[in-house]
Structures are given as structure tokens and as C-alpha cells.
Amino acid sequence: MHNGVDADYFNMPLKKSTANRMVFVGNLLRFNKSRGVEFVLEVMTKNEFPDDISFKIIGGPDKEVSRLKNYISEFKIE
């Protein structure tokens, strides 16, 4: 499937320790524009957002990774 997932490869039940994790895996750009990861990071900094949820970002290209690292540093996001 073009933008889908084959669920047969992901039959494992979630471990309790991974229940509070969000993961983005893929290209950080689409048509040379951001996919909105900054928006997710911004929402996570709001007081109403639970503190026990982590967000992992796995992707590229390297230039976009550097830009996001600067964004995270500038806004002091943990």
C-alpha cells in the first residue's frame, strides 16, 4: 500500500512500557515542505499535555534533522 502499513508485520502486543510513546518514522519533508512535526512538538509543550508521553522522531534528510534539532534547542523542548 502506498502510504499504509501491512499490519501482519506488527502483530506484537504493546508492552506496558511503550504505551506512552509516539513515534514518527519517515521523510520529514513532503514536496520540500515540513510534515508538521513542529506542531506536534509545540502541542506537547502545552501545560494540558501529559508529561509522561515521549515522542521519537526517526527520519531525514540530514538538513531537516539539523533544522528540527535547532528548533527543539531554541524552544527548550526536552
N, CA and C of each residue as an Amber inpcrd file, in Angstrom:
protein
   234
   0.8500000  -1.1700000   0.0000000   0.0000000   0.0000000   0.0000000
   0.8930000   1.2300000   0.0000000   0.4880000   2.2450000  -0.7120000
   1.3440000   3.4080000  -0.9050000   1.7340000   4.0950000   0.4090000
   0.8010000   4.5680000   1.1770000   1.0840000   5.2580000   2.4410000
   0.5300000   4.4790000   3.6180000   0.4760000   3.1840000   3.4910000
  -0.1230000   2.3790000   4.5410000   0.8840000   1.4980000   5.2350000
   0.3760000   0.6370000   6.0510000   1.1940000  -0.2890000   6.8230000
   0.5830000  -1.6660000   6.6780000   1.4240000  -2.6600000   6.5180000
   0.9430000  -4.0350000   6.4970000   0.9150000  -4.5240000   7.9370000
  -0.2550000  -4.5970000   8.5240000  -0.4170000  -4.9440000   9.9390000
   0.1170000  -6.3330000  10.2680000   0.2550000  -7.1980000   9.2600000
   0.7860000  -8.5440000   9.5200000   2.2180000  -8.5050000  10.0610000
   2.9530000  -7.4520000   9.7550000   4.3250000  -7.3260000  10.2400000
   4.3930000  -6.8030000  11.6690000   3.2840000  -6.3780000  12.2130000
   3.2610000  -5.7430000  13.5250000   2.2380000  -6.4220000  14.4390000
   2.3720000  -7.7090000  14.6280000   1.4250000  -8.4760000  15.4330000
   1.7210000  -8.4270000  16.9270000   2.8650000  -7.9180000  17.3010000
   3.2680000  -7.9440000  18.6970000   2.4080000  -6.9980000  19.5310000
   1.9320000  -7.4640000  20.6700000   1.1930000  -6.5580000  21.5550000
   2.1460000  -5.5220000  22.1450000   1.6170000  -4.3520000  22.4200000
   2.4380000  -3.3050000  23.0270000   2.8120000  -3.6770000  24.4420000
   4.0560000  -3.4480000  24.7570000   4.4840000  -3.6300000  26.1410000
   3.9740000  -2.4450000  26.9400000   3.7570000  -2.6630000  28.1930000
   3.2610000  -1.5890000  29.0450000   4.2040000  -0.3860000  29.0090000
   5.5140000  -0.6400000  28.9240000   6.4870000   0.4480000  28.9450000
   6.4830000   1.2820000  27.6630000   5.8570000   0.7940000  26.5860000
   5.8270000   1.5590000  25.3390000   4.4870000   2.2370000  25.0970000
   3.5790000   2.1230000  26.0260000   2.2330000   2.6570000  25.8230000
   2.2040000   4.1780000  25.7210000   3.1710000   4.8630000  26.2940000
   3.1680000   6.3290000  26.3030000   4.1960000   6.9130000  25.3490000
   4.4190000   6.2270000  24.2410000   5.3760000   6.7080000  23.2460000
   4.6730000   6.9590000  21.9230000   5.0550000   8.0650000  21.2990000
   4.6300000   8.3380000  19.9310000   5.8960000   8.3040000  19.0820000
   5.7910000   7.7620000  17.8890000   6.9510000   7.6590000  17.0100000
   6.5800000   8.1500000  15.6200000   7.4330000   9.0130000  15.0720000
   7.3210000   9.4090000  13.6750000   8.4900000   8.7760000  12.9470000
   8.2070000   7.9730000  11.9270000   9.2510000   7.3480000  11.1220000
   8.9780000   7.6840000   9.6650000   9.9450000   8.2770000   9.0230000
   9.7740000   8.5740000   7.6010000  10.4870000   9.8450000   7.2090000
  10.2290000  10.2800000   6.0000000  10.8180000  11.5040000   5.5000000
  10.1660000  12.6870000   6.2040000  10.9820000  13.5850000   6.7100000
  10.4810000  14.7460000   7.4420000   9.9260000  15.8280000   6.5220000
  10.1030000  15.6380000   5.2280000   9.5890000  16.5940000   4.2460000
   8.6620000  15.8890000   3.2670000   7.7070000  16.6450000   2.7710000
   6.8500000  16.1640000   1.6870000   6.7110000  17.3180000   0.7100000
   7.1330000  17.0920000  -0.5100000   7.1630000  18.1370000  -1.5360000
   7.9620000  19.3470000  -1.0400000   9.0880000  19.0570000  -0.3660000
  10.0120000  20.0590000   0.1790000   9.3800000  20.9620000   1.2350000
   8.3150000  20.5100000   1.8680000   7.6850000  21.2580000   2.9650000
   7.6220000  20.3570000   4.1910000   7.6430000  20.9790000   5.3540000
   7.5920000  20.2430000   6.6110000   6.3090000  19.4230000   6.7110000
   6.4120000  18.2960000   7.3770000   5.2340000  17.4530000   7.6160000
   4.5050000  17.8460000   8.9010000   4.9440000  18.9120000   9.5540000
   4.2320000  19.4040000  10.7250000   4.7160000  18.8520000  12.0450000
   5.9270000  18.3220000  12.0680000   6.4740000  17.7850000  13.3180000
   6.5800000  18.9010000  14.3520000   6.8660000  20.1160000  13.9010000
   6.9590000  21.2490000  14.8270000   5.6430000  21.4540000  15.5680000
   4.5280000  21.2680000  14.8750000   3.2210000  21.4220000  15.5040000
   3.0440000  20.4090000  16.6270000   3.4310000  19.1640000  16.3890000
   3.3340000  18.1240000  17.4210000   4.1990000  18.5030000  18.6170000
   5.4180000  18.9550000  18.3600000   6.3070000  19.3720000  19.4490000
   5.7130000  20.5390000  20.2360000   5.1370000  21.4890000  19.5270000
   4.5270000  22.6500000  20.1820000   3.3620000  22.2220000  21.0810000
   2.5190000  21.3370000  20.5810000   1.3840000  20.8510000  21.3700000
   1.8790000  20.1350000  22.6200000   2.9600000  19.3910000  22.4930000
   3.4910000  18.6400000  23.6380000   4.0280000  19.5540000  24.7380000
   4.3360000  20.8040000  24.4090000   4.8450000  21.7270000  25.4240000
   3.7410000  22.4200000  26.2120000   2.5030000  22.2580000  25.7870000
   1.3770000  22.8930000  26.4810000   1.1720000  22.2570000  27.8530000
   0.7330000  23.0440000  28.8030000   0.5270000  22.5670000  30.1720000
  -0.4930000  21.4400000  30.2650000  -1.4590000  21.4250000  29.3510000
  -2.5190000  20.4240000  29.4000000  -2.0490000  19.0590000  28.9030000
  -0.9120000  19.0120000  28.2030000  -0.4310000  17.7610000  27.6190000
   0.2620000  16.9280000  28.7080000  -0.0330000  15.6390000  28.7880000
   0.5790000  14.7910000  29.8270000   2.1010000  14.7740000  29.7210000
   2.7730000  14.8180000  30.8590000   4.2370000  14.8360000  30.9000000
   4.8640000  13.4800000  30.6120000   4.0880000  12.4120000  30.7360000
   4.6720000  11.0760000  30.6420000   4.6620000  10.4980000  29.2270000
   4.4270000  11.3110000  28.2100000   4.4130000  10.8330000  26.8320000
   5.6810000  11.3060000  26.1290000   6.3700000  10.3670000  25.4870000
   7.5740000  10.7190000  24.7390000   7.2850000  10.6500000  23.2420000
   8.0500000  11.4100000  22.4730000   7.8760000  11.4810000  21.0250000
   9.2350000  11.2590000  20.3840000   9.3750000  10.1700000  19.6490000
  10.6190000   9.8700000  18.9470000  10.4430000  10.2070000  17.4810000
  11.4690000  10.8370000  16.9170000  11.4520000  11.2190000  15.5120000
  12.5910000  10.4860000  14.8200000  12.2470000   9.6910000  13.8160000
  13.2390000   8.9250000  13.0700000  13.0410000   9.2510000  11.6000000
  14.0310000   9.8950000  10.9940000  13.8710000  10.2280000   9.5910000
  14.9460000  11.1620000   9.0880000  14.7600000  11.6620000   7.9470000
  15.7230000  12.5270000   7.2980000  14.9850000  13.4210000   6.3340000
  15.6330000  14.1710000   5.5450000  17.0580000  14.2490000   5.2650000
  17.8320000  14.9760000   6.3650000  19.1610000  14.8470000   6.3110000
  20.0250000  15.3900000   7.3670000  19.8170000  16.8860000   7.5920000
  19.6140000  17.6350000   6.5240000  19.4230000  19.0880000   6.6670000
  18.1690000  19.3920000   7.4940000  17.1110000  18.6160000   7.2780000
  15.8660000  18.8130000   8.0380000  16.0350000  18.3660000   9.4810000
  16.8220000  17.3250000   9.7020000  17.1170000  16.8730000  11.0720000
  17.8270000  17.9920000  11.8290000  18.8050000  18.6020000  11.1940000
  19.5260000  19.7220000  11.8240000  18.5900000  20.8810000  12.1340000
  17.6980000  21.1870000  11.2020000  16.7530000  22.2860000  11.4230000
  15.8390000  21.9880000  12.6030000  15.3520000  20.7430000  12.7010000
  14.4880000  20.3710000  13.8220000  15.2540000  20.3850000  15.1400000
  16.5070000  19.9490000  15.1310000  17.3210000  19.9950000  16.3540000
  17.4770000  21.4390000  16.8290000  17.6950000  22.3680000  15.8910000
  17.7870000  23.7850000  16.2470000  16.4650000  24.2910000  16.8040000
  15.3610000  23.8820000  16.1980000  14.0260000  24.2640000  16.6650000
  13.8080000  23.7790000  18.0970000  14.1550000  22.5370000  18.3500000
  13.9950000  21.9460000  19.6790000  14.8600000  22.6730000  20.6950000
  16.0810000  22.9950000  20.3080000  17.0060000  23.7150000  21.2000000
  16.5160000  25.1390000  21.4680000  16.0740000  25.8220000  20.4240000
  15.6260000  27.2050000  20.5430000  14.4250000  27.3320000  21.4930000
  13.5170000  26.3790000  21.4290000  12.3200000  26.4440000  22.2570000
  12.4400000  25.6070000  23.5340000  13.6700000  25.1140000  23.7930000
  13.9710000  24.3780000  25.0250000  12.9900000  23.2150000  25.2710000
  12.7890000  22.4240000  24.2200000  11.9260000  21.2520000  24.3010000
  12.7760000  20.0620000  24.7280000  12.2910000  19.3180000  25.7060000
  13.0590000  18.1390000  26.1580000  12.6550000  16.9210000  25.3760000
